[in-house]
Each structure stands twice: as structure tokens, then as C-alpha cells.
Amino acid sequence: MRGLWLENGKLSVRDDLPVPEPPPGEALVKVLKAGVCNTDLELVRGYYPFTGVLGHEFVGEVVTGAPPLEGRRVVGEINAVCGDCSACRDDRSSHCEKRTVLGIVGRDGAFAEYLILPTENLHPVPDHVSTDATTFTEPVAAALEIQEQVSIGPEDRVLVAGVGKLGSLIAQTLALSGCDLVAVNRRPEKRALLEARGVNVVGPEQIAPASFDYAVEATGNPAGFALARKALRPRGTLIMKSTYAGSLEIDVSSLVVDEITLVGSRCGPFAPALELLAAGKVEVEPMIEFRFGLEEAVEALAKAAEPGVLKVLIDIA
């Protein structure tokens, strides 16, 4: 099969990859579309030593291994877990000690014609939801994870630093909580989608220090982190959604003095994400800026890495 291969920081489209054979309990999925995520770009930069097929945001069609779902469109949770370790027993399976992660850790991903995942990871896609929109299920779930971790309500003042690929979804899902929400974007031309959803989007120069209860860092750069940190009041909460290939300098003393809570946040719940997409409560298709075929996947990742670019989709089938 054809797929986008990462090895030693180099990307190449290969035509000689074997079609994966699902072990018991897993299904073979034909990939229809896949989305490029910032984590994919960070893996190319060396965020984690991964060799294999990249990609974890996808919509596919079950071929074998899950009879009730065969022939149906599905999305798939990206963590494949053992079910037996202490993390799994304690309901922390996304931190399974033996987990593999689609296109990230020990498991080939979605930028290929086929992938395999445990049957229990698969979710059928409602018939009326487009394949384009469903490609956003994983990042919408990641956005929702914030509200799984911290309780945010109408009385809270919340900042989202960065409204790119993930930040825009974070802002849309947080807006549903009724909180006093402000999103930061340096590019005025990229504010229209969120402003149309009633989100107040401003430039970084308009953010007053120590004025927010919660700040979400979704820029993936040190300046965004500094802005989010500066915006927090004492005993505020800083939620980290970015991964970094390099190191990040942090003034730890200020975190201690201001008693800041730091929350790391990554994967989230797929079922609520699909429900939001099915109900049209988050708007995702206007975020699609570019499309590429699988044979152009190297160019797709290069385009996604350009500043200000929102979602890039790769058409697999």
C-alpha cells in the first residue's frame, strides 16, 4: 500500500508498505481522509523518536475485524491500551503503561491507505455528517478534554492563546460553557470564523496582565506561553495543549509565588465530539484551507507548517 513514511526526520511517500494484518480484537480500516495536526509537524521536527506512518486524525471504512461496522464509516480513538496495567485499572487508560498511539507511538498511522485499531476504539459516523467534518473528530475531542479536566462555567474568565488548527476548536467548545471567553490571534484576517460564532477575538496587545481565571496555551511557541502565563491571576490555571519539539523556558518561581495550577491536556472523548459535530454545535468545514492527495502528502505537511494555515486534509481514497 501507499503511505507517508517518517524516518530520521525525513518524509517520503512509499508504495511498498505492507497492508497491516489486524490481530484478534482489531479491525482493518480503509482510510478515506486524514487531517494534518501540529503534533504531526512536531514529530517531523523530533518531538518524539517515531519511525513509521504518521497521522491520527482520520475517517475510514471498516474492511474486516468488526462485523457490525463492516462497510461503515468510522473514526477511531488513537490510544490502543492493554486493559490490565494499573493505569487501565484506575480508569486512566489514555496513560496505559503499554499503550501504542496511532501515528505517534509504536503504531503506524492514518496517512496511508489502510490502518488497524482495536475494535473497541472505533465509533460509527452518523450518516448525515460529512466525511470532511468528521475528520475533525479527534481534535474536537482533544478540545473537549479541557472541560473533562477542569470545571469551567459562566462565572469564569477564560483566555485561549492561539486560534489555529486546535485553538479554534478549543474556543468553540469553551464558548458552549457560557464562560467569559477571549481568544487571541495576531492575524485579523483569521478571526472571522470565531467572531461569527460570537467569540471575542483580539490581538495580544489587548490582554491585560493577571485578568483571567484560566488560560489555554494553544500556540505551540514560547511567546504564546508567555502571554497565557502573564494573563493569569494568582491561583489561576494554565492549560497546556501544545507539544514542543524543543525546550521551553519557564519562570518556575513565578508559578510558585502566584500558586499557578499547570494542567497538561491531550486526548479527549470521541462520543461527545461526534455529538457536537452531528448537532452542528461546532463549525469545522470553513477551517479547511487546502487539500492534497496521498501522493502529495509531503507537500501537504509542508503547507500545514506555514504560519497561519488552518486545516490541511489529505484525500486517501
Secondary structure, DSSP 8 states (H G I E B T S, - for coil): --EEEEETTEEEEES--------TTEEEEEEEEEE--HHHHHHHHTSS---EE---EEEEEEEES-GGGBTSEEEE-SEE--S-SHHHHTT-GGG-TT-EEETTBEE--SSBSEEEEEGGGEEE--TTS-HHHHTTHHHHHHHHHHHHHS---TT-EEEEE--STTHHHHHHHHHTTT-EEEEE-S-GGG-HHHHHTT-EEE-GGG--TT-EEEEEE-S-SHHHHHHHHHHEEEEEEEEE----SS-----HHHHHHTT-EEEE-----HHHHHHHHHHT-S--GGGEEEEEEGGGHHHHHHHHTSTT--EEEEE--
